[in-house]
Amino acid sequence: MKTDSNQSLLTVHIPPSDLTKRVDQLRALVPPNVRITVAPDDAQPADCHVLVHGTAKAEWLDASPTLRAVIVPYAGVSLEMQQLLQQYPNVDLHNLHYNDVATAEFALALMFATAKFVVPLDRLLRQGDWRQRYTGAPSLLLSGRRVLILGYGAIGRQIAPVCQALGMQVRGVRRRVPHAPVEDGVELFAADQLPALLPETDVLICVLPQTPETVGLIDAAELAALPKGAIVINVGRGPVINEEALYNALHAGRLAGAGIDVWYTYPHGEEERGHTLPSRFPFHELDNVVMSPHRGGWLEAAEGRRLQELATLITAAANGEDVPNKVDKVLGY
């Protein structure tokens, strides 16, 4: 979205969400020609130029003839949002990347925990069991290993230098590969080259969003193409990796392990948060899996970073500049 640069009034509407209680903080971060409105309930919003919400409704978009952009206030853009916004060619779609560093750090934490079998060793020693020190499987040495970052974007760029510092060979797969396919020592490849890359990958780190093109991208054949003893880390979206195929590869020991932060089954509502397993398959019974409840992007300063980035996008719109983080409505990122 690019607006007129004559400092005319820009109206931003925020339907009920977790951002509602931080509107005053957001107002303090944007220019005076920005008016932020908040709906007291799920009512149809008034006309606005920018709508900030992750699950916008068609009636909200129809109610705003001056609407020019929808900003999803986090990284993931749902398939429903993509499909809805495709019906509105004059409305741009944007998201936020405020959690890229936190998610990258979490991916690395999962990689270390998986390669070094930290979780099962911790569990046993809490029971006074030292036997794994003498008879257990050795930890995996990461130095010299080949890592493939599937979805080399903002998060992947944070992961890569740490892996390089460990002496790992880093490759990345992305949608568009530049003319010079090496970026800061990372070899870049297009998605159609994935079959040739997987047999040369010891650590697969998935940071892909969920789109029609990425769902099931890593299936049984792709997992079988990885060298025996490879590890898989997923901080993107669960369905990018086939649920059953991943479980079977881990259960059979074909993969040495996996660190998983994004899943296939999520609780519906607060009452289910204490008793919902994340898959229809018993990943929780496997010692070679490190499990996390989709909190890779959470950090103590997350809300402050999110408000700052949201304010940056709104300010760009108010100043008549190109708004960052534009999402391709078809590709989903």
Sequence and secondary structure as in RCSB ss.txt:
>XXXX:A:sequence
MKTDSNQSLLTVHIPPSDLTKRVDQLRALVPPNVRITVAPDDAQPADCHVLVHGTAKAEWLDASPTLRAVIVPYA
GVSLEMQQLLQQYPNVDLHNLHYNDVATAEFALALMFATAKFVVPLDRLLRQGDWRQRYTGAPSLLLSGRRVLIL
GYGAIGRQIAPVCQALGMQVRGVRRRVPHAPVEDGVELFAADQLPALLPETDVLICVLPQTPETVGLIDAAELAA
LPKGAIVINVGRGPVINEEALYNALHAGRLAGAGIDVWYTYPHGEEERGHTLPSRFPFHELDNVVMSPHRGGWLE
AAEGRRLQELATLITAAANGEDVPNKVDKVLGY
>XXXX:A:secstr
    SS   EEEEE SSTTGGGHHHHHTTS TTEEEEE SSS      SEEE SS  HHHHHT TT  EEE SSS
   HHHHHHHTT TTSEEE   TTHHHHHHHHHHHHHHHHTTHHHHHHHHTTT  THHHHS      TT EEEEE
S SHHHHHHHHHHHHTT EEEEE SS  SS EETTEEEE GGGHHHHGGG SEEEE     TTTTTSB HHHHHH
S TT EEEE S GGGB HHHHHHHHHTTSSSEEEE S S   SSGGGTTS  S SS GGG TTEEE  S TT  T
THHHHHHHHHHHHHHHHHTT   SSB  TTT  
